Amino acid sequence: MIAPGSTIGILGGGQLGRMLILAGRTLGYRFHVFDPCAEAPASGLADKTFTADYNDQAALSQFADGVDVITLEFENIPIEAIDFLSQRKPVHPNRQTLYTCQHRQREKDFLKQHGFPCVRFEYADDPTSLQAAIAQVGHPCVIKTAAFGYDGKGQVKLSSPSDHSDSEALWQELGAPPRVVVEQWIEHQGEFSVICARNAQGQCSTLPVAENVHRHHILHSSLAPARLSSAQKAAVEAISIALADQLAVIGLLAVEFFLAPDGSWLINEMAPRPHNSGHFSLDSCVSSQFEQHIRAITGLPFGSSQPHHACVMINLLGDVWENGRPDWSALLADPHVKLHLYGKSTARSGRKMGHFCLLANEPETALQQAEQLYQNLLKATPSD
């Protein structure tokens, strides 16, 4: 066990790192953050920040020397940095987990190899093979760059053969990547996610299943607990635990699912870290995803992840700041709202600046009230 009072190193200084620090502080841990950006949101809360590129081995060595265990808050970290750090201190998640999940081809191959349910897919590495892959998968389909994609970046949906009929132009629109994955588009009944915490002894704890809504490929809202039957919830929880076990995760594994028209489950994507769709747990669960992650990587027993309220989490993107700083007073006038702002200095369209959670006794009530509060916020006159 890595006891409270020890120092945890976090690779990445974004809002997920910031919330990990807030959760770990109550348990008595200290934190060092490593991020190439000097103004990363987690830096202001860290005991020490290392500002350097992930390939700077001198800086990585200094970072490792000052911590007892290392984790990460996003997966787009060069695997060479993980290999270098793993020789010096424990790193969770491990190399193989990260290597698998940070690249869509490896992720899809892993799912197929181990018999996990996923959509039909093909690969392409140039305009000619892209055309062939699209023909094999059929329409509608979605094309995703194999690496470094999130929040809809590096994705293009093709609804019919007339969409992007010029494969060369389409390839350039995608950024001429080394490889893409062409996936069957599913007209699903809904999108859902499970956050599974797993420790070194193989013990697992799952958060309530979340029901998600995306807008423009970015998560807009998460409702928890999801409006599913007990059997449906048990099925996705079992798949998520099996995935975490197969990957030997220490920490968190977030698994996104589609509920197919026939009632079966299909895995969309995985992330070996805290996840946007688990933010509801900060306010509605006994132990949040961030606290469970800290407990998992340090060897502390898991807390309860049971919800004490239904909750809707709504993302606040930079678009909310379009006309100036938002007036938060109307939002916070509802005593059941919890506002979380990430301390980012610059608001940009599509950039995650914060979120709010609304607690209620019933999921349907929470969903209606939260969406109305969000619409009111968009209409409100900005504050000075």
C-alpha positions as CSV (number, residue, x, y, z in Angstrom):
1,M,0.0,0.0,0.0
2,I,1.1,3.5,-0.8
3,A,0.0,5.3,2.4
4,P,-1.6,8.7,2.7
5,G,1.1,11.3,3.0
6,S,2.9,9.8,0.0
7,T,3.3,11.7,-3.3
8,I,1.4,10.8,-6.5
9,G,2.7,11.8,-9.9
10,I,0.2,12.7,-12.6
11,L,1.1,12.7,-16.3
12,G,-1.1,15.4,-17.8
13,G,-2.4,18.6,-16.1
14,G,-5.9,18.9,-17.5
15,Q,-9.2,19.1,-15.6
16,L,-9.1,15.3,-14.9
17,G,-5.8,15.8,-13.2
18,R,-7.2,18.7,-11.3
19,M,-10.1,16.7,-10.0
20,L,-7.8,13.8,-9.1
21,I,-5.9,16.2,-6.9
22,L,-9.0,17.5,-5.2
23,A,-10.1,13.9,-4.4
24,G,-6.7,12.8,-3.2
25,R,-6.2,15.8,-0.9
26,T,-8.9,14.6,1.4
27,L,-7.0,11.3,1.7
28,G,-3.8,13.2,2.6
29,Y,-1.8,12.7,-0.6
30,R,0.6,15.1,-2.2
31,F,0.8,15.6,-6.0
32,H,3.3,16.4,-8.7
33,V,2.1,17.2,-12.2
34,F,4.0,16.7,-15.5
35,D,2.6,18.6,-18.4
36,P,4.1,20.5,-21.4
37,C,1.7,23.4,-20.8
38,A,2.7,25.8,-18.0
39,E,-0.9,26.9,-17.5
40,A,-2.4,23.5,-17.2
41,P,-5.5,23.5,-14.9
42,A,-4.0,21.0,-12.5
43,S,-0.8,23.0,-12.0
44,G,-2.4,25.5,-9.6
45,L,-3.3,22.7,-7.2
46,A,-0.2,20.6,-7.4
47,D,2.6,20.7,-4.9
48,K,5.1,20.8,-7.7
49,T,4.7,21.1,-11.5
50,F,7.1,19.9,-14.2
51,T,6.7,21.8,-17.4
52,A,8.5,19.9,-20.2
53,D,7.9,17.7,-23.2
54,Y,7.0,14.1,-22.6
55,N,10.3,13.1,-24.4
56,D,12.5,15.1,-22.0
57,Q,14.1,12.2,-20.1
58,A,16.0,14.5,-17.7
59,A,12.7,16.1,-16.6
60,L,11.0,12.7,-16.5
61,S,13.7,11.4,-14.3
62,Q,13.4,14.3,-11.8
63,F,9.6,13.9,-11.8
64,A,9.9,10.2,-11.0
65,D,12.5,10.8,-8.2
66,G,10.0,12.9,-6.3
67,V,6.9,10.6,-6.4
68,D,5.9,7.2,-5.0
69,V,3.5,6.1,-7.8
70,I,2.6,7.6,-11.2
71,T,-0.7,7.7,-13.0
72,L,-2.1,9.6,-16.0
73,E,-5.1,11.7,-16.7
74,F,-5.2,11.3,-20.5
75,E,-3.9,8.5,-22.7
76,N,-2.2,10.4,-25.5
77,I,1.2,10.1,-23.8
78,P,4.1,8.6,-25.8
79,I,4.6,5.0,-24.8
80,E,8.4,5.7,-24.6
81,A,7.7,8.0,-21.7
82,I,5.8,5.3,-19.9
83,D,8.6,2.8,-20.5
84,F,11.2,5.2,-19.2
85,L,9.2,6.0,-16.0
86,S,8.2,2.3,-15.4
87,Q,11.9,1.5,-14.8
88,R,11.9,4.0,-11.9
89,K,8.4,3.9,-10.2
90,P,5.1,2.0,-10.5
91,V,3.0,3.4,-13.3
92,H,-0.8,2.8,-13.4
93,P,-2.3,2.0,-15.9
94,N,0.5,-0.2,-17.2
95,R,2.2,0.0,-20.6
96,Q,0.1,-2.7,-22.3
97,T,-3.2,-1.2,-21.1
98,L,-2.2,2.3,-22.4
99,Y,-0.7,0.9,-25.6
100,T,-3.9,-0.9,-26.4
101,C,-6.3,1.9,-25.6
102,Q,-4.5,4.9,-27.1
103,H,-4.8,3.5,-30.6
104,R,-8.1,2.6,-32.2
105,Q,-6.7,-0.2,-34.4
106,R,-5.1,-1.9,-31.4
107,E,-8.2,-1.4,-29.3
108,K,-10.5,-2.9,-32.0
109,D,-8.1,-5.8,-32.5
110,F,-8.0,-6.4,-28.8
111,L,-11.8,-6.5,-28.6
112,K,-12.1,-8.8,-31.6
113,Q,-9.3,-11.1,-30.4
114,H,-10.9,-11.6,-27.0
115,G,-14.5,-11.9,-28.2
116,F,-15.9,-8.7,-26.9
117,P,-18.9,-7.2,-28.8
118,C,-18.0,-4.3,-31.1
119,V,-19.2,-2.9,-34.4
120,R,-17.9,-4.1,-37.8
121,F,-14.7,-2.3,-38.8
122,E,-12.0,-2.2,-41.4
123,Y,-8.6,-0.4,-41.7
124,A,-7.2,1.9,-44.3
125,D,-3.8,3.6,-44.7
126,D,-4.2,5.6,-47.9
127,P,-7.0,6.9,-50.2
128,T,-7.2,3.7,-52.2
129,S,-7.5,1.4,-49.2
130,L,-10.0,3.9,-47.7
131,Q,-12.3,3.5,-50.6
132,A,-12.1,-0.3,-50.3
133,A,-12.7,-0.2,-46.6
134,I,-15.8,2.0,-47.0
135,A,-17.1,-0.4,-49.6
136,Q,-16.7,-3.4,-47.2
137,V,-18.2,-1.8,-44.2
138,G,-21.0,0.0,-46.2
139,H,-23.1,3.1,-45.4
140,P,-23.6,4.7,-43.1
141,C,-20.2,4.5,-41.5
142,V,-17.8,6.6,-39.5
143,I,-14.1,7.1,-40.2
144,K,-11.8,7.7,-37.3
145,T,-8.1,8.4,-37.2
146,A,-6.4,5.5,-35.5
147,A,-4.5,7.6,-33.0
148,F,-4.9,10.8,-31.0
149,G,-8.6,11.3,-31.4
150,Y,-11.1,12.5,-28.8
151,D,-14.3,14.7,-28.6
152,G,-15.0,14.1,-32.2
153,K,-11.6,15.1,-33.5
154,G,-10.4,13.1,-36.4
155,Q,-13.8,11.7,-37.3
156,V,-16.0,11.9,-40.4
157,K,-19.4,10.3,-40.8
158,L,-20.5,9.1,-44.3
159,S,-24.3,8.7,-44.6
160,S,-24.4,7.6,-48.2
161,P,-22.0,6.9,-51.2
162,S,-22.5,10.5,-52.4
163,D,-20.8,11.8,-49.2
164,H,-17.1,12.5,-49.8
165,S,-17.0,10.5,-53.0
166,D,-13.5,11.8,-53.6
167,S,-11.4,9.5,-51.4
168,E,-8.3,11.6,-51.9
169,A,-10.0,14.8,-50.7
170,L,-11.5,12.8,-47.8
171,W,-8.1,11.5,-46.8
172,Q,-6.7,15.1,-46.7
173,E,-9.7,16.3,-44.6
174,L,-8.7,13.6,-42.1
175,G,-5.2,15.0,-42.0
176,A,-3.5,12.3,-44.1
177,P,-3.0,10.1,-41.1
178,P,-0.9,6.9,-41.0
179,R,-4.0,4.8,-40.5
180,V,-7.8,5.1,-40.0
181,V,-10.5,2.8,-38.8
182,V,-13.7,2.6,-40.8
183,E,-16.6,1.6,-38.5
184,Q,-20.2,0.6,-39.2
185,W,-22.6,3.4,-38.0
186,I,-25.1,2.0,-35.5
187,E,-28.6,3.5,-35.3
188,H,-28.6,2.6,-31.6
189,Q,-31.2,3.0,-28.9
190,G,-28.9,4.9,-26.7
191,E,-25.3,5.6,-25.6
192,F,-24.1,4.4,-22.2
193,S,-20.9,4.1,-20.2
194,V,-19.5,2.3,-17.2
195,I,-16.6,3.4,-15.1
196,C,-14.8,0.4,-13.6
197,A,-12.2,0.7,-10.8
198,R,-9.8,-2.2,-10.4
199,N,-6.9,-2.7,-8.0
200,A,-3.8,-4.8,-8.1
201,Q,-5.6,-7.7,-6.3
202,G,-8.2,-7.8,-9.1
203,Q,-11.0,-6.4,-7.0
204,C,-13.4,-4.2,-9.0
205,S,-16.0,-1.6,-8.2
206,T,-18.3,0.0,-10.8
207,L,-20.0,3.3,-10.8
208,P,-23.7,3.5,-11.7
209,V,-24.3,3.1,-15.4
210,A,-24.5,6.5,-17.1
211,E,-26.8,7.4,-20.0
212,N,-25.1,9.8,-22.3
213,V,-26.1,12.4,-25.0
214,H,-23.5,13.7,-27.5
215,R,-23.8,16.8,-29.5
216,H,-21.4,17.4,-32.4
217,H,-19.4,14.3,-31.2
218,I,-18.8,15.9,-27.8
219,L,-20.5,14.7,-24.6
220,H,-23.3,17.0,-23.7
221,S,-24.9,15.3,-20.7
222,S,-24.8,12.2,-18.6
223,L,-27.7,10.9,-16.6
224,A,-27.1,8.4,-13.7
225,P,-28.5,6.0,-12.9
226,A,-29.3,5.2,-16.5
227,R,-32.9,4.4,-17.5
228,L,-32.2,0.7,-18.0
229,S,-33.5,-2.5,-16.5
230,S,-31.5,-4.3,-13.8
231,A,-30.6,-7.0,-16.3
232,Q,-29.3,-4.5,-18.8
233,K,-27.2,-2.8,-16.2
234,A,-25.8,-6.1,-14.9
235,A,-24.8,-7.0,-18.5
236,V,-22.8,-3.9,-19.2
237,E,-21.2,-4.0,-15.8
238,A,-20.1,-7.6,-16.4
239,I,-18.6,-6.7,-19.8
240,S,-16.7,-3.8,-18.2
241,I,-15.3,-5.9,-15.4
242,A,-14.2,-8.6,-17.9
243,L,-12.5,-5.9,-20.0
244,A,-10.7,-4.5,-16.9
245,D,-9.6,-8.0,-15.9
246,Q,-8.4,-8.8,-19.4
247,L,-6.3,-5.6,-19.6
248,A,-5.1,-6.0,-16.0
249,V,-6.1,-2.4,-15.3
250,I,-4.9,-0.8,-12.0
251,G,-6.9,2.4,-11.8
252,L,-10.0,3.1,-13.9
253,L,-11.4,1.8,-17.2
254,A,-14.2,3.8,-18.8
255,V,-16.1,1.8,-21.4
256,E,-18.6,3.5,-23.8
257,F,-21.4,1.3,-25.2
258,F,-24.1,1.4,-27.8
259,L,-27.4,-0.3,-27.1
260,A,-28.1,-1.9,-30.5
261,P,-31.6,-2.1,-32.0
262,D,-31.9,-5.8,-31.1
263,G,-31.1,-5.1,-27.5
264,S,-27.5,-6.3,-27.6
265,W,-24.5,-4.3,-26.3
266,L,-21.7,-3.0,-28.5
267,I,-18.5,-1.5,-27.2
268,N,-17.7,1.8,-28.8
269,E,-14.5,3.0,-27.1
270,M,-12.4,2.5,-23.9
271,A,-10.3,4.9,-21.9
272,P,-7.9,3.8,-19.0
273,R,-8.5,6.9,-16.9
274,P,-11.2,9.1,-15.3
275,H,-13.8,10.0,-17.8
276,N,-16.1,12.9,-18.6
277,S,-19.2,10.7,-18.3
278,G,-18.2,9.8,-14.7
279,H,-18.3,13.4,-13.4
280,F,-21.7,12.9,-12.0
281,S,-20.1,10.8,-9.3
282,L,-18.5,13.9,-7.7
283,D,-21.8,15.0,-6.3
284,S,-24.1,12.0,-6.4
285,C,-22.0,9.0,-5.2
286,V,-20.5,8.2,-1.8
287,S,-17.1,7.9,-3.5
288,S,-16.4,9.6,-6.9
289,Q,-14.6,8.1,-9.8
290,F,-11.6,10.2,-8.9
291,E,-11.4,8.9,-5.3
292,Q,-11.8,5.3,-6.5
293,H,-8.9,5.9,-8.9
294,I,-6.7,7.2,-6.1
295,R,-7.7,4.2,-3.9
296,A,-7.0,1.8,-6.7
297,I,-3.5,3.0,-7.5
298,T,-2.4,3.3,-3.9
299,G,-3.9,0.0,-2.7
300,L,-6.5,1.5,-0.3
301,P,-9.8,-0.3,0.0
302,F,-12.5,0.9,-2.4
303,G,-15.2,3.2,-1.1
304,S,-18.9,2.7,-1.9
305,S,-19.9,4.0,-5.3
306,Q,-23.6,3.8,-4.5
307,P,-25.6,6.9,-5.5
308,H,-27.5,8.9,-2.9
309,H,-29.4,10.9,-5.6
310,A,-30.2,10.7,-9.3
311,C,-27.9,13.2,-11.1
312,V,-27.5,14.9,-14.5
313,M,-24.1,16.3,-15.5
314,I,-24.0,18.8,-18.3
315,N,-20.8,20.0,-19.9
316,L,-20.1,23.7,-20.2
317,L,-18.1,24.3,-23.4
318,G,-16.4,27.5,-24.4
319,D,-19.5,28.4,-26.5
320,V,-21.2,29.4,-23.2
321,W,-18.7,32.2,-22.9
322,E,-19.4,33.5,-26.5
323,N,-20.9,36.8,-25.3
324,G,-18.7,37.2,-22.2
325,R,-18.4,35.7,-18.8
326,P,-21.6,33.8,-18.0
327,D,-23.9,34.9,-15.2
328,W,-23.7,31.9,-12.8
329,S,-26.2,33.4,-10.3
330,A,-29.3,32.0,-12.0
331,L,-27.8,28.6,-12.3
332,L,-26.7,28.5,-8.6
333,A,-30.0,29.8,-7.5
334,D,-31.2,26.2,-7.7
335,P,-29.9,24.7,-4.4
336,H,-29.5,21.3,-5.9
337,V,-26.9,22.5,-8.5
338,K,-23.2,21.9,-8.1
339,L,-21.0,24.0,-10.4
340,H,-17.5,22.8,-11.3
341,L,-15.2,25.2,-13.3
342,Y,-11.8,24.0,-14.4
343,G,-9.7,27.2,-14.1
344,K,-9.0,27.5,-17.8
345,S,-8.0,31.0,-18.8
346,T,-9.2,31.0,-22.4
347,A,-12.7,29.9,-23.6
348,R,-12.9,28.4,-27.1
349,S,-15.8,26.8,-29.0
350,G,-15.9,23.1,-28.1
351,R,-13.4,23.4,-25.3
352,K,-14.5,21.9,-22.0
353,M,-14.5,24.7,-19.5
354,G,-16.5,23.1,-16.7
355,H,-19.7,21.3,-15.9
356,F,-22.6,21.4,-13.5
357,C,-24.5,18.6,-11.8
358,L,-28.2,18.7,-10.8
359,L,-29.3,16.3,-8.0
360,A,-32.9,15.0,-7.8
361,N,-34.8,12.1,-6.5
362,E,-35.8,10.8,-9.9
363,P,-33.8,10.6,-13.2
364,E,-36.6,12.0,-15.4
365,T,-37.0,15.0,-13.1
366,A,-33.2,15.6,-13.0
367,L,-33.0,15.4,-16.8
368,Q,-35.8,17.9,-17.5
369,Q,-34.6,20.4,-14.8
370,A,-31.0,20.3,-15.8
371,E,-31.7,20.9,-19.5
372,Q,-33.9,23.8,-18.7
373,L,-31.2,25.3,-16.4
374,Y,-28.7,24.9,-19.3
375,Q,-31.0,26.7,-21.8
376,N,-31.6,29.5,-19.3
377,L,-27.8,29.9,-18.9
378,L,-27.3,30.2,-22.6
379,K,-30.0,32.9,-22.7
380,A,-28.8,34.9,-19.7
381,T,-27.1,38.2,-20.0
382,P,-23.4,37.8,-19.3
383,S,-22.1,39.3,-16.1
384,D,-19.6,42.1,-16.0
